Amino acid sequence: MLTVEEALAEVIKEARPLPPAERSLLDSRGCLLAENVAADADQPPFDKSLVDGYAVRISDLTSANRRLKIGETILAGQTPTRRLGPYEAAVIMTGAPLPPEADAVVMHEHTRFVHEDVVVDAPEVRAGQNILRRGRICRQGELLLQSGNRLSPTSLGLLASVGRTRVRVIPRPTLAILPTGDELVEPAQVPGPGQIRNSNAVMLEALAVDHIAFSRVFPIAPDEPGELHRIVQECLVFDVLLVTGGVSAGQRDLVPAALERSGVRQVFHKVRMKPGKPLWFGIGPQRGEQPGTLVFGLPGNPASTLVGFLVFVAPALQVLAGRSGPVPAELSARLDFEFLHRGDRATYRPARWVEPPSGTGTSGPGVIEILDWAGSADLVGMARADGFVILGAGDRVFQAGEIVRFLPLR
């Protein structure tokens, strides 16, 4: 069996960033930009008011005169029709263009009406006050976003502001989720004798969202070689295929044979880890100009499925999406109490924060406690966890306060 580190290296070796493609803005959220984007015009395209008030000419305001006639009203979206007259103020709304010769805007709160005129009560009015000058945000042709930038919601807003409704990105990976096993029923059904609800598919679909992948959950595949082979072939158009269950060594563990029959090349089977030892990984046939599908056979127990995703699938999705740092995002943590560990494999046990790193008031690691756990089928224990403490192979006592590796769920 490979170690976790050896198996992960094999996965990363087979993963390649997806080729750039054009996507809509919402489909691009979280993706890496694959082109430079420049401003299509000055922003703002005109001198505009930042407040509701009065556009004025400062030279008209003296210690002896603070009273101005009211001229035209300029609403947002309108264009001034004339220059300011002598000793005149224009009523102006936030975002509206300034009339020619206006060089300041006075807020309504700093004025008052006298008959049909306006009196400026502000003791000082400065040139440029409450005005956003043309091109202050950016100039036409100015580089706004560089290739390689990760597109956040604000980046998408910026793209929309310069007229880009589609953009070239490293696209989100597509991911197929194929649950298998005659013992499974869908969550809405009441299990019969010997049956269990299919919880893995929902969990994997949620994890795919967290890791910016587009996912599709296929119906439960039966333990029948012909039908399993047919569904596997349908799934091999996706960038990644996750098959849950059927990868151990029992008589009804039919997934490896169905994958081989579909042209999937096995890279490894079984990893020196607990839970998740039976994990299977291979590469599907070439898809035209696209590389073959990355295929993961995840053991059916929920903990095995979850750990397999975090340790192997998530880093592969990072590579496909063009991101750096493929190694699982482990943290250092301090044990809350002494713990006796026995085992010949790297072991992942549910744990939760007692003192999260952000809540300790220091830059040091947070404190975790290892949870009581009934094993890899125990979803209740995992739902209470913030992640998994990673305990190396070999029997030993971990001391209270000892620094350990921690794989967070979020």
QUIWO-V515307 format. One record per backbone hydrogen bond with DSSP energy under -1.0 kcal/mol. NH is the residue of the N-H (numbers start at 1). CO is the residue of the C=O. Records with the same first field share a line. If there is no record, write none. Layout:
NH->CO + CO
This chain:
2->270
7->3
8->4
9->5
10->6
11->7
12->8
13->9
14->10
15->11
18->320
21->169
23->167
25->165
28->25
29->26
30->151
31->28
33->149
34->168
37->145
39->142
43->138
48->132
49->96
50->130
53->92
54->106
55->90
56->104
60->57
61->58
62->65
68->118
69->87
71->89
74->91
78->75
84->100
88->85
89->69
90->55
91->72
92->53
93->74
95->49
96->93
98->47
102->99
103->56
104->56
105->129
106->54
108->52
110->107
111->108
112->119
114->117
117->114
118->68
119->112
120->66
121->110
122->110
128->103
129->126
131->128
132->48
135->44
136->133
137->43
138->43
141->39
142->139
144->37
145->37
148->33
149->146
151->31
156->152
157->153
158->154
159->155
160->156
161->157
163->160
164->159
167->23
169->21
170->32
175->214
176->240
177->216
178->242
180->244
181->221
184->181
185->196
189->186
195->192
196->183
198->185
199->197
203->199
204->200
205->201
206->202
207->203
208->204
209->205
210->206
211->207
212->209
213->208
214->173
216->175
218->177
221->179
224->222
228->224
229->225
230->226
231->227
232->228
233->229
234->230
235->231
238->235
240->174
241->294
242->176
243->296
244->178
245->298
253->250
254->252
255->246
258->254
259->255
260->256
261->257
262->258
263->260
264->259
265->283
267->281
268->281
270->279
271->277
272->2
273->271
274->346
279->276
280->297
281->268
282->295
283->265
284->293
287->290
290->287
294->239
295->282
296->241
297->280
298->243
303->376
305->301
306->302
307->303
308->304
309->305
310->306
311->307
312->308
313->308
314->309
316->312
317->313
318->314
319->315
320->316
321->317
322->319
323->318
330->328
331->406
333->404
334->366
335->402
336->368
339->398
341->396
346->272
347->391
348->274
349->389
351->387
352->369
354->367
355->367
359->356
367->355
368->334
369->352
371->350
378->375
379->377
382->378
383->379
384->380
385->382
386->351
387->351
388->407
389->349
390->405
391->347
394->343
396->341
398->339
401->335
402->399
404->333
406->331
407->388
409->386
